[in-house]
Amino acid sequence: MILSADPVTFHSWWRRSKYPPYGLRKVEAISKGKIVPPERLWKERIDVLGIYVNDPLGKSEIGTAISRILKRDPPYVASFKKFRQSVIKMKEERGFRVIVGGPGAWQLTEEGWIDSLLIGEAEESFNETLLKNGVVQGRKAEHFVPILGPSSMAEVEISRGERKVSDDVVLAEMEVQGRAHGKVNLITQDIASYGSEEEVEEVLLTASKYGKVTFSNVNAITALQFNWSKVKEGLHLSRENFLTPVLNSIAGSCVYSLDAEVVKVLNKSFIYPVIYVPEEVTHEFLNYDDIVIPLPQTERYYEVLYAAWIHDKKYVKFPFSYVMDYVLRKAMETKGEHLRRLNKMGALRDFLLASIFKMLSP
């Protein structure tokens, strides 16, 4: 079995990572398949092609916002559509079977070129997907499998929903990622809900043995109730060494909908959260240490986006940030028209839009 993804998803685009995405590494471990970059698929003998998708048609919450900002599909959508056409052509010529899964698989239920579509978790349902045509609803995982090689962003999943990943799997993945990256990025819907404060402290300190530690998400409610001082001390956080997890709202959405009190609490321990907020409340969060991503609502959006960029660039380091200064200022002055003109500028367009996309997807 050959495993792959479209070029933007596979290579993380702006990072041009030499490692595949974490989800593809997970499927590799489950299936014992072979991961192949999309540009090399034509060289492989393929009986079954497994494709990992994240947000293939741009229908996610953030994908929809990016479309409104850029006045076009997110760049990764074009990448997927081009990849889809090449897969369809290869399938017609060679007759292999196509199975698709990943966080964005739900967007592809009407795609006739897919033989089997797995929606949900793969651990307990992958073999069924191999054998069954149509849509397969993945069952919740009871047993987790450690990845066999490093992924693009050094991810280590420590919990999924209410379920903890077993210690042996977590430790195995920490070793793999730490060896390759010198860091570990702990994946969880909410680090403060991982367990007791002692358990949270323990998993963070264990991860620190393998290099720099980050974690993906924190929930607004549990963050207010959690004592972050030991996290600050254990990870030696400071003005120069801060963390930037995504801050989730009460419902678990990445779009934040509460007041700024939680940001104050996190800032005291040098945690500077990424916050996706409606355009109209952006100003409320620009006086804190955070990365504010406004979501469009009105014609004033590009003015708000520029203000957020001036604030955010203190915490998000870009090469050639002065170019971003210019592009977003021109977007503000032209109410977005300047971004539309970039569509005609080839490689420069791709670099600038990739930089904007990176800001929207830290």
Secondary structure as a PSIPRED ss2 file (coil, helix, strand):
# PSIPRED VFORMAT (PSIPRED V4.0)

   1 M C   1.000  0.000  0.000
   2 I E   0.000  0.000  1.000
   3 L E   0.000  0.000  1.000
   4 S E   0.000  0.000  1.000
   5 A C   1.000  0.000  0.000
   6 D C   1.000  0.000  0.000
   7 P H   0.000  1.000  0.000
   8 V H   0.000  1.000  0.000
   9 T H   0.000  1.000  0.000
  10 F H   0.000  1.000  0.000
  11 H H   0.000  1.000  0.000
  12 S C   1.000  0.000  0.000
  13 W C   1.000  0.000  0.000
  14 W C   1.000  0.000  0.000
  15 R C   1.000  0.000  0.000
  16 R C   1.000  0.000  0.000
  17 S C   1.000  0.000  0.000
  18 K C   1.000  0.000  0.000
  19 Y C   1.000  0.000  0.000
  20 P C   1.000  0.000  0.000
  21 P C   1.000  0.000  0.000
  22 Y H   0.000  1.000  0.000
  23 G H   0.000  1.000  0.000
  24 L H   0.000  1.000  0.000
  25 R H   0.000  1.000  0.000
  26 K H   0.000  1.000  0.000
  27 V H   0.000  1.000  0.000
  28 E H   0.000  1.000  0.000
  29 A H   0.000  1.000  0.000
  30 I H   0.000  1.000  0.000
  31 S H   0.000  1.000  0.000
  32 K C   1.000  0.000  0.000
  33 G C   1.000  0.000  0.000
  34 K E   0.000  0.000  1.000
  35 I E   0.000  0.000  1.000
  36 V C   1.000  0.000  0.000
  37 P C   1.000  0.000  0.000
  38 P H   0.000  1.000  0.000
  39 E H   0.000  1.000  0.000
  40 R H   0.000  1.000  0.000
  41 L H   0.000  1.000  0.000
  42 W H   0.000  1.000  0.000
  43 K H   0.000  1.000  0.000
  44 E C   1.000  0.000  0.000
  45 R C   1.000  0.000  0.000
  46 I C   1.000  0.000  0.000
  47 D C   1.000  0.000  0.000
  48 V E   0.000  0.000  1.000
  49 L E   0.000  0.000  1.000
  50 G E   0.000  0.000  1.000
  51 I E   0.000  0.000  1.000
  52 Y E   0.000  0.000  1.000
  53 V C   1.000  0.000  0.000
  54 N C   1.000  0.000  0.000
  55 D C   1.000  0.000  0.000
  56 P C   1.000  0.000  0.000
  57 L C   1.000  0.000  0.000
  58 G C   1.000  0.000  0.000
  59 K C   1.000  0.000  0.000
  60 S C   1.000  0.000  0.000
  61 E H   0.000  1.000  0.000
  62 I H   0.000  1.000  0.000
  63 G H   0.000  1.000  0.000
  64 T H   0.000  1.000  0.000
  65 A H   0.000  1.000  0.000
  66 I H   0.000  1.000  0.000
  67 S H   0.000  1.000  0.000
  68 R H   0.000  1.000  0.000
  69 I H   0.000  1.000  0.000
  70 L H   0.000  1.000  0.000
  71 K C   1.000  0.000  0.000
  72 R C   1.000  0.000  0.000
  73 D C   1.000  0.000  0.000
  74 P C   1.000  0.000  0.000
  75 P H   0.000  1.000  0.000
  76 Y H   0.000  1.000  0.000
  77 V H   0.000  1.000  0.000
  78 A H   0.000  1.000  0.000
  79 S H   0.000  1.000  0.000
  80 F H   0.000  1.000  0.000
  81 K H   0.000  1.000  0.000
  82 K H   0.000  1.000  0.000
  83 F H   0.000  1.000  0.000
  84 R H   0.000  1.000  0.000
  85 Q H   0.000  1.000  0.000
  86 S H   0.000  1.000  0.000
  87 V H   0.000  1.000  0.000
  88 I H   0.000  1.000  0.000
  89 K H   0.000  1.000  0.000
  90 M H   0.000  1.000  0.000
  91 K H   0.000  1.000  0.000
  92 E H   0.000  1.000  0.000
  93 E H   0.000  1.000  0.000
  94 R H   0.000  1.000  0.000
  95 G C   1.000  0.000  0.000
  96 F C   1.000  0.000  0.000
  97 R E   0.000  0.000  1.000
  98 V E   0.000  0.000  1.000
  99 I E   0.000  0.000  1.000
 100 V E   0.000  0.000  1.000
 101 G E   0.000  0.000  1.000
 102 G C   1.000  0.000  0.000
 103 P C   1.000  0.000  0.000
 104 G C   1.000  0.000  0.000
 105 A H   0.000  1.000  0.000
 106 W H   0.000  1.000  0.000
 107 Q H   0.000  1.000  0.000
 108 L H   0.000  1.000  0.000
 109 T C   1.000  0.000  0.000
 110 E C   1.000  0.000  0.000
 111 E C   1.000  0.000  0.000
 112 G C   1.000  0.000  0.000
 113 W C   1.000  0.000  0.000
 114 I C   1.000  0.000  0.000
 115 D C   1.000  0.000  0.000
 116 S E   0.000  0.000  1.000
 117 L E   0.000  0.000  1.000
 118 L E   0.000  0.000  1.000
 119 I E   0.000  0.000  1.000
 120 G C   1.000  0.000  0.000
 121 E C   1.000  0.000  0.000
 122 A C   1.000  0.000  0.000
 123 E C   1.000  0.000  0.000
 124 E C   1.000  0.000  0.000
 125 S C   1.000  0.000  0.000
 126 F H   0.000  1.000  0.000
 127 N H   0.000  1.000  0.000
 128 E H   0.000  1.000  0.000
 129 T H   0.000  1.000  0.000
 130 L H   0.000  1.000  0.000
 131 L H   0.000  1.000  0.000
 132 K C   1.000  0.000  0.000
 133 N C   1.000  0.000  0.000
 134 G E   0.000  0.000  1.000
 135 V E   0.000  0.000  1.000
 136 V E   0.000  0.000  1.000
 137 Q E   0.000  0.000  1.000
 138 G C   1.000  0.000  0.000
 139 R C   1.000  0.000  0.000
 140 K C   1.000  0.000  0.000
 141 A C   1.000  0.000  0.000
 142 E C   1.000  0.000  0.000
 143 H C   1.000  0.000  0.000
 144 F C   1.000  0.000  0.000
 145 V C   1.000  0.000  0.000
 146 P C   1.000  0.000  0.000
 147 I C   1.000  0.000  0.000
 148 L C   1.000  0.000  0.000
 149 G C   1.000  0.000  0.000
 150 P C   1.000  0.000  0.000
 151 S C   1.000  0.000  0.000
 152 S C   1.000  0.000  0.000
 153 M C   1.000  0.000  0.000
 154 A C   1.000  0.000  0.000
 155 E E   0.000  0.000  1.000
 156 V E   0.000  0.000  1.000
 157 E E   0.000  0.000  1.000
 158 I C   1.000  0.000  0.000
 159 S E   0.000  0.000  1.000
 160 R E   0.000  0.000  1.000
 161 G C   1.000  0.000  0.000
 162 E C   1.000  0.000  0.000
 163 R E   0.000  0.000  1.000
 164 K E   0.000  0.000  1.000
 165 V C   1.000  0.000  0.000
 166 S C   1.000  0.000  0.000
 167 D H   0.000  1.000  0.000
 168 D H   0.000  1.000  0.000
 169 V H   0.000  1.000  0.000
 170 V H   0.000  1.000  0.000
 171 L H   0.000  1.000  0.000
 172 A H   0.000  1.000  0.000
 173 E H   0.000  1.000  0.000
 174 M H   0.000  1.000  0.000
 175 E H   0.000  1.000  0.000
 176 V H   0.000  1.000  0.000
 177 Q H   0.000  1.000  0.000
 178 G H   0.000  1.000  0.000
 179 R H   0.000  1.000  0.000
 180 A H   0.000  1.000  0.000
 181 H H   0.000  1.000  0.000
 182 G C   1.000  0.000  0.000
 183 K E   0.000  0.000  1.000
 184 V E   0.000  0.000  1.000
 185 N E   0.000  0.000  1.000
 186 L E   0.000  0.000  1.000
 187 I E   0.000  0.000  1.000
 188 T C   1.000  0.000  0.000
 189 Q C   1.000  0.000  0.000
 190 D C   1.000  0.000  0.000
 191 I H   0.000  1.000  0.000
 192 A H   0.000  1.000  0.000
 193 S H   0.000  1.000  0.000
 194 Y C   1.000  0.000  0.000
 195 G C   1.000  0.000  0.000
 196 S C   1.000  0.000  0.000
 197 E H   0.000  1.000  0.000
 198 E H   0.000  1.000  0.000
 199 E H   0.000  1.000  0.000
 200 V H   0.000  1.000  0.000
 201 E H   0.000  1.000  0.000
 202 E H   0.000  1.000  0.000
 203 V H   0.000  1.000  0.000
 204 L H   0.000  1.000  0.000
 205 L H   0.000  1.000  0.000
 206 T H   0.000  1.000  0.000
 207 A H   0.000  1.000  0.000
 208 S H   0.000  1.000  0.000
 209 K C   1.000  0.000  0.000
 210 Y C   1.000  0.000  0.000
 211 G C   1.000  0.000  0.000
 212 K E   0.000  0.000  1.000
 213 V E   0.000  0.000  1.000
 214 T E   0.000  0.000  1.000
 215 F E   0.000  0.000  1.000
 216 S C   1.000  0.000  0.000
 217 N E   0.000  0.000  1.000
 218 V E   0.000  0.000  1.000
 219 N E   0.000  0.000  1.000
 220 A H   0.000  1.000  0.000
 221 I H   0.000  1.000  0.000
 222 T H   0.000  1.000  0.000
 223 A H   0.000  1.000  0.000
 224 L H   0.000  1.000  0.000
 225 Q H   0.000  1.000  0.000
 226 F C   1.000  0.000  0.000
 227 N C   1.000  0.000  0.000
 228 W C   1.000  0.000  0.000
 229 S H   0.000  1.000  0.000
 230 K H   0.000  1.000  0.000
 231 V H   0.000  1.000  0.000
 232 K H   0.000  1.000  0.000
 233 E H   0.000  1.000  0.000
 234 G H   0.000  1.000  0.000
 235 L C   1.000  0.000  0.000
 236 H C   1.000  0.000  0.000
 237 L C   1.000  0.000  0.000
 238 S C   1.000  0.000  0.000
 239 R C   1.000  0.000  0.000
 240 E C   1.000  0.000  0.000
 241 N C   1.000  0.000  0.000
 242 F C   1.000  0.000  0.000
 243 L E   0.000  0.000  1.000
 244 T C   1.000  0.000  0.000
 245 P C   1.000  0.000  0.000
 246 V E   0.000  0.000  1.000
 247 L E   0.000  0.000  1.000
 248 N E   0.000  0.000  1.000
 249 S C   1.000  0.000  0.000
 250 I C   1.000  0.000  0.000
 251 A C   1.000  0.000  0.000
 252 G C   1.000  0.000  0.000
 253 S C   1.000  0.000  0.000
 254 C C   1.000  0.000  0.000
 255 V E   0.000  0.000  1.000
 256 Y C   1.000  0.000  0.000
 257 S C   1.000  0.000  0.000
 258 L C   1.000  0.000  0.000
 259 D C   1.000  0.000  0.000
 260 A C   1.000  0.000  0.000
 261 E H   0.000  1.000  0.000
 262 V H   0.000  1.000  0.000
 263 V H   0.000  1.000  0.000
 264 K H   0.000  1.000  0.000
 265 V H   0.000  1.000  0.000
 266 L H   0.000  1.000  0.000
 267 N H   0.000  1.000  0.000
 268 K C   1.000  0.000  0.000
 269 S C   1.000  0.000  0.000
 270 F C   1.000  0.000  0.000
 271 I E   0.000  0.000  1.000
 272 Y C   1.000  0.000  0.000
 273 P C   1.000  0.000  0.000
 274 V E   0.000  0.000  1.000
 275 I E   0.000  0.000  1.000
 276 Y E   0.000  0.000  1.000
 277 V E   0.000  0.000  1.000
 278 P E   0.000  0.000  1.000
 279 E H   0.000  1.000  0.000
 280 E H   0.000  1.000  0.000
 281 V H   0.000  1.000  0.000
 282 T H   0.000  1.000  0.000
 283 H H   0.000  1.000  0.000
 284 E H   0.000  1.000  0.000
 285 F H   0.000  1.000  0.000
 286 L C   1.000  0.000  0.000
 287 N C   1.000  0.000  0.000
 288 Y C   1.000  0.000  0.000
 289 D C   1.000  0.000  0.000
 290 D C   1.000  0.000  0.000
 291 I E   0.000  0.000  1.000
 292 V E   0.000  0.000  1.000
 293 I E   0.000  0.000  1.000
 294 P E   0.000  0.000  1.000
 295 L E   0.000  0.000  1.000
 296 P C   1.000  0.000  0.000
 297 Q C   1.000  0.000  0.000
 298 T C   1.000  0.000  0.000
 299 E C   1.000  0.000  0.000
 300 R C   1.000  0.000  0.000
 301 Y H   0.000  1.000  0.000
 302 Y H   0.000  1.000  0.000
 303 E H   0.000  1.000  0.000
 304 V H   0.000  1.000  0.000
 305 L H   0.000  1.000  0.000
 306 Y H   0.000  1.000  0.000
 307 A H   0.000  1.000  0.000
 308 A H   0.000  1.000  0.000
 309 W H   0.000  1.000  0.000
 310 I H   0.000  1.000  0.000
 311 H H   0.000  1.000  0.000
 312 D H   0.000  1.000  0.000
 313 K C   1.000  0.000  0.000
 314 K C   1.000  0.000  0.000
 315 Y C   1.000  0.000  0.000
 316 V C   1.000  0.000  0.000
 317 K C   1.000  0.000  0.000
 318 F C   1.000  0.000  0.000
 319 P C   1.000  0.000  0.000
 320 F C   1.000  0.000  0.000
 321 S H   0.000  1.000  0.000
 322 Y H   0.000  1.000  0.000
 323 V H   0.000  1.000  0.000
 324 M H   0.000  1.000  0.000
 325 D H   0.000  1.000  0.000
 326 Y H   0.000  1.000  0.000
 327 V H   0.000  1.000  0.000
 328 L H   0.000  1.000  0.000
 329 R H   0.000  1.000  0.000
 330 K H   0.000  1.000  0.000
 331 A H   0.000  1.000  0.000
 332 M H   0.000  1.000  0.000
 333 E H   0.000  1.000  0.000
 334 T C   1.000  0.000  0.000
 335 K C   1.000  0.000  0.000
 336 G C   1.000  0.000  0.000
 337 E H   0.000  1.000  0.000
 338 H H   0.000  1.000  0.000
 339 L H   0.000  1.000  0.000
 340 R H   0.000  1.000  0.000
 341 R H   0.000  1.000  0.000
 342 L H   0.000  1.000  0.000
 343 N H   0.000  1.000  0.000
 344 K H   0.000  1.000  0.000
 345 M C   1.000  0.000  0.000
 346 G H   0.000  1.000  0.000
 347 A H   0.000  1.000  0.000
 348 L H   0.000  1.000  0.000
 349 R H   0.000  1.000  0.000
 350 D H   0.000  1.000  0.000
 351 F H   0.000  1.000  0.000
 352 L H   0.000  1.000  0.000
 353 L H   0.000  1.000  0.000
 354 A H   0.000  1.000  0.000
 355 S H   0.000  1.000  0.000
 356 I H   0.000  1.000  0.000
 357 F H   0.000  1.000  0.000
 358 K H   0.000  1.000  0.000
 359 M H   0.000  1.000  0.000
 360 L H   0.000  1.000  0.000
 361 S C   1.000  0.000  0.000
 362 P C   1.000  0.000  0.000
